[in-house]
Amino acid sequence: MVKMEWIARWEEDIDVDEMAAQDTFAGLVDNMFMQLARREGKSVWGDKTPQYVLYIDTLREIFPAARFIHIVRDGRDVSLSLLKANFGPRTIFYAAAYWKKCVEAGLRSEKSVPANQFINIRYEDLLLDTEKEMRRICDFLEVPFDPAVCIPTVLGFRYRKPYFRKKAESYGMTDRVVPKNTQKWKVEMSYTDQAVFESVAGDLLGQLGYETRGLERELSSTEVIKYRMREYRGQFLMHLSNNKKHKWLWTELQMRWASTRAAMKESK
């Protein structure tokens, strides 16, 4: 586990003997994270992997006491960030569909997870009134509020660098909250892309109270096929261009094989 690329790139010294002493998968994961938490003088740990919103039921089964912080952000700004990243959707059509899928999964979970284990946070509110929202989160987690939680920690581990294009800029490398990191879509997203996004996920934008411009329309099958082909091409080039792919590819194959085995086991 600690040799897998996603964990190895933390560049942390993890005591595998201490991990191996655990007799459950939950204990294994908890011990690994707690080793890092203890070094920071913390008594709890968290994992902010965005895709986990699709697997909350599974996570609750593994970690019954887990608490979930569901952060919702304007999907158009999410899409702009995704399209610049070295992972995720490569076209506005698929970025919109992915955002809608994830947010709807989170909203469904809110109805089934006990109130003391689930909280919704609006990303824009977190930027504009950081202390207020962080106090809400601390109360939810039942940990004392400290002003330090309002100061972002600069990410220390190394991201994979792309071969053929510039590495995407990220506010994750700054030690301050950037309130202006909202509504970028109004400036950076083309009219065509805005229309495509609203056509795919405009109903959810409106449901969440985000501004829409009435651009929703029915996309033709030709347009959908075009975006599908662009997505396949973009995914291929993205995986081809990432540096150190010989390391993360093995990790990816391991995880896919584990998922396949699990699915085969469930089907029996």
Backbone hydrogen bonds in HBPLUS format (Angstrom, degrees):
<---DONOR---> <-ACCEPTOR-->    atom                        ^
c    i                          cat <-CA-CA->   ^        H-A-AA   ^      H-
h    n   atom  resd res      DA  || num        DHA   H-A  angle D-A-AA Bond
n    s   type  num  typ     dist DA aas  dist angle  dist       angle   num
A0004-MET N   A0001-MET O   3.14 MM   3  5.45 156.9  2.19 107.8 114.8     1
A0007-ILE N   A0004-MET O   2.94 MM   3  5.57 142.5  2.08 118.2 128.6     2
A0008-ALA N   A0004-MET O   2.73 MM   4  5.78 170.1  1.74 161.5 164.3     3
A0009-ARG N   A0005-GLU O   3.10 MM   4  5.93 156.8  2.15 146.1 148.3     4
A0010-TRP N   A0007-ILE O   3.00 MM   3  5.55 162.0  2.04 115.1 120.9     5
A0011-GLU N   A0008-ALA O   3.00 MM   3  5.72 156.1  2.06 117.5 124.0     6
A0019-MET N   A0015-ASP O   3.26 MM   4  6.62 152.0  2.34 141.1 148.9     7
A0020-ALA N   A0016-VAL O   2.79 MM   4  5.98 159.7  1.83 147.8 153.5     8
A0022-GLN N   A0019-MET O   3.00 MM   3  5.77 167.7  2.01 123.5 127.3     9
A0028-LEU N   A0024-THR O   2.96 MM   4  6.21 148.9  2.06 144.2 152.9    10
A0029-VAL N   A0025-PHE O   3.02 MM   4  6.34 166.6  2.04 159.8 160.4    11
A0030-ASP N   A0026-ALA O   2.87 MM   4  5.98 165.8  1.89 150.8 155.7    12
A0031-ASN N   A0027-GLY O   2.88 MM   4  5.88 156.6  1.93 142.3 148.7    13
A0032-MET N   A0028-LEU O   3.12 MM   4  6.35 158.9  2.17 146.1 151.5    14
A0033-PHE N   A0029-VAL O   3.11 MM   4  6.40 168.8  2.12 159.3 160.6    15
A0034-MET N   A0030-ASP O   2.84 MM   4  5.92 156.0  1.90 148.2 156.1    16
A0035-GLN N   A0031-ASN O   2.98 MM   4  6.11 145.6  2.10 147.0 153.8    17
A0036-LEU N   A0033-PHE O   3.08 MM   3  5.32 120.0  2.46 100.0 113.7    18
A0037-ALA N   A0033-PHE O   2.90 MM   4  6.23 155.6  1.96 148.1 156.2    19
A0038-ARG N   A0034-MET O   2.85 MM   4  5.91 167.2  1.86 152.0 153.9    20
A0040-GLU N   A0037-ALA O   2.91 MM   3  5.22 140.1  2.07 105.6 117.7    21
A0042-LYS N   A0037-ALA O   2.94 MM   5  5.01 169.0  1.95 138.3 136.5    22
A0041-GLY N   A0038-ARG O   2.98 MM   3  4.87 160.2  2.02 102.7 108.1    23
A0052-TYR N   A0049-THR O   3.15 MM   3  5.86 161.3  2.18 121.4 126.9    24
A0053-VAL N   A0050-PRO O   3.20 MM   3  6.26 176.1  2.21 129.6 130.6    25
A0054-LEU N   A0051-GLN O   3.02 MM   3  5.89 166.1  2.04 125.8 129.3    26
A0055-TYR N   A0052-TYR O   2.85 MM   3  5.17 160.7  1.89 113.9 120.5    27
A0059-LEU N   A0055-TYR O   2.94 MM   4  6.22 162.1  1.97 156.1 161.7    28
A0060-ARG N   A0056-ILE O   2.86 MM   4  6.03 153.1  1.93 150.2 156.9    29
A0061-GLU N   A0057-ASP O   3.10 MM   4  6.34 144.4  2.23 138.7 148.0    30
A0061-GLU N   A0058-THR O   3.12 MM   3  5.10 120.6  2.49  92.8 107.7    31
A0062-ILE N   A0058-THR O   3.06 MM   4  6.41 150.3  2.15 147.5 155.2    32
A0063-PHE N   A0059-LEU O   2.68 MM   4  5.74 165.9  1.70 153.5 158.6    33
A0066-ALA N   A0063-PHE O   2.97 MM   3  5.39 167.2  1.99 122.9 125.9    34
A0068-PHE N   A0117-GLN O   2.72 MM  49  5.95 168.6  1.73 145.3 147.1    35
A0119-ILE N   A0068-PHE O   2.97 MM  51  6.40 149.0  2.07 163.2 172.7    36
A0070-HIS N   A0119-ILE O   2.83 MM  49  6.06 164.3  1.86 173.4 174.6    37
A0121-ILE N   A0070-HIS O   2.80 MM  51  5.99 163.0  1.83 154.7 154.0    38
A0072-VAL N   A0121-ILE O   2.84 MM  49  6.25 158.0  1.88 164.9 171.9    39
A0123-TYR N   A0072-VAL O   2.83 MM  51  5.72 173.0  1.83 150.0 152.5    40
A0077-ASP N   A0074-ASP O   3.07 MM   3  5.61 126.2  2.37 112.5 124.7    41
A0078-VAL N   A0074-ASP O   3.08 MM   4  6.42 155.4  2.14 148.9 156.6    42
A0079-SER N   A0075-GLY O   2.86 MM   4  6.01 154.6  1.93 141.4 147.8    43
A0080-LEU N   A0076-ARG O   3.10 MM   4  6.34 156.1  2.16 141.0 146.6    44
A0081-SER N   A0077-ASP O   3.15 MM   4  6.40 156.7  2.21 145.8 151.2    45
A0082-LEU N   A0078-VAL O   2.88 MM   4  6.17 159.8  1.92 153.0 159.3    46
A0083-LEU N   A0079-SER O   2.90 MM   4  6.07 164.4  1.93 157.2 160.1    47
A0084-LYS N   A0081-SER O   3.19 MM   3  5.32 141.2  2.35  99.4 110.3    48
A0085-ALA N   A0081-SER O   3.16 MM   4  6.30 124.0  2.49 139.9 154.4    49
A0085-ALA N   A0082-LEU O   3.04 MM   3  5.09 142.2  2.19  99.9 111.3    50
A0095-ALA N   A0091-THR O   2.90 MM   4  6.07 151.9  1.98 151.3 160.6    51
A0096-ALA N   A0092-ILE O   2.96 MM   4  6.00 158.3  2.01 144.8 149.4    52
A0097-ALA N   A0093-PHE O   3.13 MM   4  6.38 159.2  2.18 142.2 148.1    53
A0098-TYR N   A0094-TYR O   2.88 MM   4  5.94 154.0  1.95 142.6 149.7    54
A0099-TRP N   A0095-ALA O   2.95 MM   4  6.12 163.0  1.97 147.8 152.3    55
A0100-LYS N   A0096-ALA O   3.02 MM   4  6.19 165.6  2.04 149.9 153.9    56
A0101-LYS N   A0097-ALA O   2.98 MM   4  6.12 159.8  2.02 144.6 150.3    57
A0102-CYS N   A0098-TYR O   2.99 MM   4  6.20 162.6  2.02 153.1 157.1    58
A0103-VAL N   A0099-TRP O   2.95 MM   4  6.11 173.5  1.95 158.9 160.7    59
A0104-GLU N   A0100-LYS O   2.97 MM   4  5.95 165.5  1.99 149.7 154.4    60
A0105-ALA N   A0101-LYS O   3.10 MM   4  6.17 147.7  2.21 136.6 145.4    61
A0106-GLY N   A0102-CYS O   3.04 MM   4  6.36 153.0  2.11 147.0 154.1    62
A0107-LEU N   A0103-VAL O   2.92 MM   4  6.23 156.9  1.97 153.0 159.4    63
A0108-ARG N   A0104-GLU O   2.95 MM   4  6.14 150.3  2.04 144.9 152.5    64
A0109-SER N   A0105-ALA O   3.04 MM   4  6.26 155.1  2.10 144.4 151.1    65
A0110-GLU N   A0106-GLY O   3.07 MM   4  6.33 143.4  2.21 142.8 152.3    66
A0111-LYS N   A0108-ARG O   3.10 MM   3  5.53 140.2  2.26 106.3 116.4    67
A0112-SER N   A0109-SER O   2.98 MM   3  5.16 136.4  2.17 103.0 115.4    68
A0113-VAL N   A0109-SER O   2.84 MM   4  5.82 151.7  1.92 167.7 171.5    69
A0117-GLN N   A0114-PRO O   2.85 MM   3  5.45 160.2  1.89 123.5 127.6    70
A0125-ASP N   A0122-ARG O   3.03 MM   3  5.32 121.7  2.38 104.9 119.2    71
A0126-LEU N   A0122-ARG O   3.03 MM   4  6.36 151.4  2.12 152.0 161.0    72
A0127-LEU N   A0123-TYR O   3.12 MM   4  6.50 142.7  2.27 147.7 156.9    73
A0128-LEU N   A0124-GLU O   3.06 MM   4  6.26 160.3  2.09 146.6 152.1    74
A0129-ASP N   A0125-ASP O   2.87 MM   4  5.74 160.3  1.91 151.0 154.8    75
A0133-GLU N   A0129-ASP O   3.19 MM   4  6.47 168.9  2.20 160.5 163.4    76
A0134-MET N   A0130-THR O   2.86 MM   4  5.98 157.4  1.91 154.0 161.1    77
A0135-ARG N   A0131-GLU O   2.88 MM   4  6.03 146.4  1.99 148.2 156.8    78
A0136-ARG N   A0132-LYS O   3.14 MM   4  6.47 152.3  2.22 142.0 149.2    79
A0137-ILE N   A0133-GLU O   3.00 MM   4  6.32 154.9  2.06 145.4 152.0    80
A0138-CYS N   A0134-MET O   2.87 MM   4  6.05 160.3  1.91 145.9 151.1    81
A0139-ASP N   A0135-ARG O   2.93 MM   4  6.10 160.6  1.96 149.8 154.9    82
A0140-PHE N   A0136-ARG O   2.94 MM   4  6.15 156.2  2.00 144.9 151.9    83
A0141-LEU N   A0137-ILE O   2.91 MM   4  6.17 151.4  2.00 149.0 156.5    84
A0142-GLU N   A0138-CYS O   2.85 MM   4  5.85 113.7  2.30 135.7 152.7    85
A0143-VAL N   A0138-CYS O   3.02 MM   5  5.25 166.7  2.04 146.5 150.2    86
A0142-GLU N   A0139-ASP O   3.11 MM   3  4.87 143.9  2.25  93.6 104.5    87
A0149-VAL N   A0146-ASP O   2.92 MM   3  5.92 166.4  1.94 135.0 137.4    88
A0150-CYS N   A0147-PRO O   3.03 MM   3  5.67 164.5  2.05 118.9 123.9    89
A0151-ILE N   A0148-ALA O   3.08 MM   3  5.44 166.0  2.10 114.4 117.5    90
A0155-LEU N   A0172-GLY O   3.26 MM  17  6.15 170.1  2.27 160.0 163.0    91
A0243-ASN N   A0161-LYS O   2.74 MM  82  5.29 153.9  1.81 142.6 151.9    92
A0163-TYR N   A0241-SER O   2.52 MM  78  4.84 147.9  1.62 133.9 146.0    93
A0173-MET N   A0170-SER O   3.30 MM   3  6.02 165.1  2.32 114.5 116.6    94
A0174-THR N   A0171-TYR O   3.10 MM   3  5.37 152.0  2.19 117.1 115.5    95
A0181-ASN N   A0178-VAL O   3.07 MM   3  5.79 164.1  2.09 126.6 129.0    96
A0186-LYS N   A0183-GLN O   3.34 MM   3  5.84 152.5  2.42 107.7 113.5    97
A0187-VAL N   A0184-LYS O   3.02 MM   3  5.60 149.8  2.11 115.2 123.3    98
A0188-GLU N   A0184-LYS O   2.81 MM   4  5.90 177.5  1.82 166.8 167.5    99
A0189-MET N   A0185-TRP O   3.10 MM   4  4.73 151.3  2.18 117.5 122.5   100
A0194-GLN N   A0190-SER O   2.91 MM   4  6.19 155.5  1.97 151.7 159.2   101
A0195-ALA N   A0191-TYR O   2.97 MM   4  6.22 154.3  2.04 147.6 154.2   102
A0196-VAL N   A0192-THR O   2.97 MM   4  6.29 155.5  2.03 147.5 154.3   103
A0197-PHE N   A0193-ASP O   2.89 MM   4  6.07 164.4  1.91 150.8 154.8   104
A0198-GLU N   A0194-GLN O   2.98 MM   4  6.20 168.2  2.00 151.0 154.0   105
A0199-SER N   A0195-ALA O   2.94 MM   4  6.06 144.2  2.07 141.1 151.5   106
A0200-VAL N   A0196-VAL O   3.07 MM   4  6.33 137.4  2.25 144.5 154.9   107
A0200-VAL N   A0197-PHE O   3.10 MM   3  5.23 131.2  2.35  99.3 112.0   108
A0201-ALA N   A0197-PHE O   2.74 MM   4  5.84 173.3  1.75 166.2 168.5   109
A0202-GLY N   A0198-GLU O   2.83 MM   4  3.76 137.3  2.01 113.5 113.3   110
A0205-LEU N   A0201-ALA O   3.16 MM   4  6.50 157.3  2.21 150.8 157.7   111
A0206-GLY N   A0202-GLY O   3.04 MM   4  6.27 164.8  2.06 152.3 154.9   112
A0207-GLN N   A0203-ASP O   3.01 MM   4  6.21 153.1  2.09 139.4 147.4   113
A0208-LEU N   A0204-LEU O   3.01 MM   4  6.17 146.8  2.12 147.6 154.9   114
A0210-TYR N   A0205-LEU O   2.91 MM   5  5.17 155.5  1.97 155.9 148.6   115
A0209-GLY N   A0206-GLY O   3.01 MM   3  5.01 155.3  2.08 101.8 109.6   116
A0224-VAL N   A0220-SER O   3.07 MM   4  6.44 159.9  2.12 151.6 156.9   117
A0225-ILE N   A0221-SER O   2.96 MM   4  6.15 161.3  1.99 148.0 152.8   118
A0226-LYS N   A0222-THR O   2.96 MM   4  6.14 154.3  2.03 143.8 151.3   119
A0227-TYR N   A0223-GLU O   2.97 MM   4  6.27 159.5  2.01 152.5 156.9   120
A0228-ARG N   A0224-VAL O   2.90 MM   4  6.13 149.6  1.99 145.4 154.8   121
A0229-MET N   A0225-ILE O   2.94 MM   4  6.20 159.8  1.98 153.7 157.5   122
A0230-ARG N   A0226-LYS O   3.00 MM   4  6.24 159.0  2.04 147.4 153.6   123
A0231-GLU N   A0227-TYR O   2.83 MM   4  5.96 149.4  1.93 142.7 151.3   124
A0232-TYR N   A0228-ARG O   2.99 MM   4  6.29 160.0  2.03 150.4 154.6   125
A0233-ARG N   A0229-MET O   3.02 MM   4  6.22 164.4  2.05 148.9 153.3   126
A0234-GLY N   A0230-ARG O   2.80 MM   4  5.94 160.6  1.84 147.3 153.4   127
A0235-GLN N   A0231-GLU O   2.84 MM   4  6.02 159.9  1.88 153.1 158.0   128
A0236-PHE N   A0232-TYR O   3.05 MM   4  6.22 159.5  2.09 146.5 152.0   129
A0237-LEU N   A0233-ARG O   3.00 MM   4  6.27 167.3  2.02 155.6 158.3   130
A0238-MET N   A0234-GLY O   2.88 MM   4  5.97 155.6  1.94 146.7 154.1   131
A0239-HIS N   A0235-GLN O   3.05 MM   4  6.21 166.5  2.06 150.4 153.0   132
A0240-LEU N   A0236-PHE O   2.94 MM   4  6.09 147.4  2.04 143.3 153.5   133
A0241-SER N   A0237-LEU O   2.86 MM   4  5.93 146.1  1.98 145.9 153.6   134
A0247-LYS N   A0244-LYS O   2.95 MM   3  5.60 156.2  2.01 116.4 123.4   135
A0249-LEU N   A0245-LYS O   2.86 MM   4  5.50 152.3  1.94 143.8 150.9   136
A0252-GLU N   A0248-TRP O   2.89 MM   4  6.15 158.0  1.93 151.0 157.2   137
A0253-LEU N   A0249-LEU O   2.93 MM   4  6.19 159.0  1.97 150.2 155.3   138
A0254-GLN N   A0250-TRP O   2.96 MM   4  6.18 156.1  2.02 147.0 153.6   139
A0255-MET N   A0251-THR O   3.02 MM   4  6.29 161.4  2.05 153.3 157.3   140
A0256-ARG N   A0252-GLU O   2.96 MM   4  6.20 157.9  2.01 150.2 156.6   141
A0257-TRP N   A0253-LEU O   2.96 MM   4  6.08 156.7  2.01 147.6 153.8   142
A0258-ALA N   A0254-GLN O   2.98 MM   4  6.23 153.2  2.06 144.9 152.5   143
A0259-SER N   A0255-MET O   2.93 MM   4  6.20 155.2  2.00 146.4 153.0   144
A0260-THR N   A0256-ARG O   2.91 MM   4  6.15 154.0  1.98 145.3 152.5   145
A0261-ARG N   A0257-TRP O   2.93 MM   4  6.17 162.0  1.97 150.8 155.0   146
A0262-ALA N   A0258-ALA O   3.00 MM   4  6.20 156.8  2.06 145.9 152.3   147
A0263-ALA N   A0259-SER O   2.96 MM   4  6.19 157.6  2.02 147.5 153.3   148
A0264-MET N   A0260-THR O   2.95 MM   4  6.19 156.2  2.01 150.6 157.1   149
A0265-LYS N   A0261-ARG O   2.95 MM   4  6.14 151.3  2.03 145.5 153.4   150
A0266-GLU N   A0262-ALA O   2.98 MM   4  6.26 155.0  2.04 148.7 155.0   151
A0267-SER N   A0263-ALA O   3.09 MM   4  6.27 142.5  2.24 141.2 150.8   152
A0268-LYS N   A0265-LYS O   3.33 MM   3  5.54 151.2  2.42 101.2 109.2   153
